[in-house]
Amino acid sequence: MAIIVFILVLWYGGLFFQTFFLHRYAAHQTFTMSESMEKITYVLTWVFQGSSYLSAYGYGIMHRLHHAYADTDKDPHSPKYDKSLFAMMWKTKRVYQDINKGRIQVDEKFTANVPRWKNFDLFASSIISRMLWAVGYVAFFYYFTTAWWQWLLLPVVFLMAPIHGAIINWFAHIYGYMNFKLKDTSKNFLPFDFLMLGEAYHNNHHKRSNNPNFGGVRWHEVDPTYIIMKILNRLGIIHLKKVGT
């Protein structure tokens, strides 16, 4: 039972900070927050993503490239141009690392105002940090595993952030329904998004990329992350921007 709870905490905790911080804040800037709160969020993202920590800078720029070039040969990740899910994940990893390490030049329109805490990213993305998390995960499994099959979940813990991205970047461009007819293949992967905290409403998001609410087009499209964001906005922790600004 402890292993299942552990997986769920890391799944939804890591996913929340990926969609809230990396996606809706770093890439699309649908809200603002103070500098100190931004740094706290960086640390919390590292805590929940652990060994698969993603930089807000690399993620934000790569995601902007995805929107600009969705389903073209310039898209960092597209089932239309990648032969398999694993080929897409490897290409995504390469593009992400090239951005972070400055190996490719990116137009200023994709880098404008993307948050960057370089020293923290260097630490959080380091081999030492990732290995320490990995050792911690293995230790947790060693002490709390009650059945052999639970060890099969360990790779999921190691690669959780890439798995989150792959689910949307691959499956939400192949399966699902569309509320909007667009030039790309984005779809709403799930009618009730209990799994991806609103990320599954991918077609809605591609149509309204500056809208913090990924759901809301149909009655059943409830975006859990947006509900949390509204609460944080009420508390003054973040400040949601008006849609279209």
N, C-alpha and C positions, 0 to 999 in steps of 0.2 A: 504493500500500500504506500509506503514511504517513497518508493521509486516513482510510482505513478503521480503522486502529489508533486514530487520534485520536477518531473517532466512538465507537468501542467504549469507550474509556477514559472519555469524558464521559458516555456512556449509562449505563454500569454504576456509575461513580463518583457521578454525580449522583443516580441512582436509589437507590443504597445509602444516601446521606445523607438522601434524602427519606423512605425507609421506616424507616430506623434512628432518625434524629433527629427529623424533623418528625412522623412518624406514630406510631411505637411509643414515643417518648419524650415529645414535646411534647403530643400529643393524648391518648395512653392511659397514659403513665407506667408502662410495664411494667418499667422498671428505673430505677435512680438512678445518678448519677455526681457527682463532685466539681464545685465551681464552676469551677475552672480547666479541667477536662476539658470541661465544658459550653461554655466560651468557645472552646476549641480546636476543638470540633465545629462551632460556629457558623462559624468561619473556614474550615474544610474544606468545609462546605456551600457557602459562597460561592465557594470555589475551583472546585469541581466543577460547581456549577449556573451560575456565571458570570452571563451576561446575563439568565438566567431565574431568578435567585435568589428563593427564597420565604422569607418570615419565619416563624419557628417560632410566633410569637404568632398571626399571621393564619391560618396553616395549621391550627394546633392547635384554635383556636376553631371555624373553619369545619368541620373534620372532626367535631368533637363535635356540631355542629348537624346534620350529615349523618346521624350515627347516631341522634340523637334524633328526627329527622323524615324518615327515609329513605322516599323515594318518595311524599311528600306535597307539597302546594303550598308548604310551608315548607322543603323540602330545597334547599340551595344549588345542587345539581346532580343532576338526575334525568332520564333519558330519557323517563320517564313524563309529565313536565310541560314538557320542552324539545323544541321541534319538530325540531331537528337537532343534530348534534354541535357545530357551530360556535356555535349559539345557546346551548348549554349551557356551552361554554367562555367565552363572553362574559359570561354571567350569573355564572359562577364567579369570573371576574376582578373583576366589579363588587362582589360580596359580599365577596370577599377584601380589596379596597381599602377598602371601607366599614368593615370591622372594623379594619384597621390604622390608618385615619385617624380613628377614633372617630365616624364619621358615623351609626352605628346603635348603639342600646343593646342590650347582650347580657346576659342573666341571669347572675348570679355563678356559677351552677353550671357554666356553660360556660367561664368564665375562670379558675376556681380552679386555682392552681399552674401555669398555662401559662407556660413560660419566656419572658422578654422581655429583650432587650438593645437598648433603644431606640436608643441612639446608633449602634450598629453596624448595626442594621436601616436606619436613615436613610441611612447611607453606602452599604451594600450594595445597597439598593433604589433609589438615586439614579440620575438620568439619566446623570450623569458616570460612575458605576461601570459601568452597563450599556453605555454607548457605548465605554468603554475596552475592555471585554471584546469587544464587537462588532468593533472595529478590530483587536484581536489575532487574532480568529478569521479575519477577512478576510485579514490578513497571512499567517497560517499556510497558508490555502488558496492564496494567491497563490504562495507559495514551494514548496509540496509537491504541488499538483494536477498529475496526469499525464494526465488525460482530461477532456473537457468535462463529462461527465455527473456528475463528482464535485462540481461547483459546485451541483448540484441538492440536495446534502445540507446546504448551508450554512444554509437556513432551519430545518432540524432542530436544528442546533447552537444557533441563536438562541432557539428555543422549546422546548428539551428538557424542562424541568420541567413546563410545561403539557401537553405531549404525554404524558408519563408519567401525569399525573393523568387526562387524557381517556381513555386506554386503559382504565383501571380504571373510572372513573366512568360511562363510556358502555357499552363493550363487555361489562364484567363485570356489567352489569345487564340485558343482552339475550341474550348467548350463553354457553353453558357448561352445567355440570351442578350439581346441588344435593345436598349431603350432609344439609342441614337444611331443613325446611320452615319458612319465616319469613313475617312479614307483608310484608316488602319483596321486591324482585326480585333481590337479590344472588345471584350465581352464581360458581362456580369456573371462571374463563375458560380456564385451561389445565390439563390433567392433570399435565404435567411443566413446572414453571415455570422454564424456562431464560431467559425473556425479562424477567420483572418481579421477580425475586429474592424470590418468595414472595407478592407483592402480588396475584397472579392468583387466589389462594385466597380470594376475596372473600366467598363464602358462609360458609366456615369462620370468617372474621374477624368477620362480622356476628353470628354465633352466639356467639362467644367473644372479645369485643372486648378483654378484659383479659389475654388469653393472648398472650405474646410469640411463640409458635410459630403461624404462620398455616396450616401444613400439619399432617401427622400423623394425619389422620382415616383416610385410605386409605394403603396401602403405598407408592404412588407419589408421594404428596404430600410432597415434600422441600422445606423452606423454607431456601434458601441463607443468607438474612440471619440466621435464628435460629441456624444453625450458627456463623456468625461471632460472634454475640452470646454464645453459650456459651463460645467461646474467650476473648472479652474479659472475660467473667465470671470464668473460671478465672485469668486474669492479674490480676484485681483492678481492671481499668480501669472496668468497670461492675459493678453489682450487680443481678442479676435478682430481681424480686419473685416470691414464691410466687404461683401462680395462685389468684385468689380473694381476694387481700389488697389 
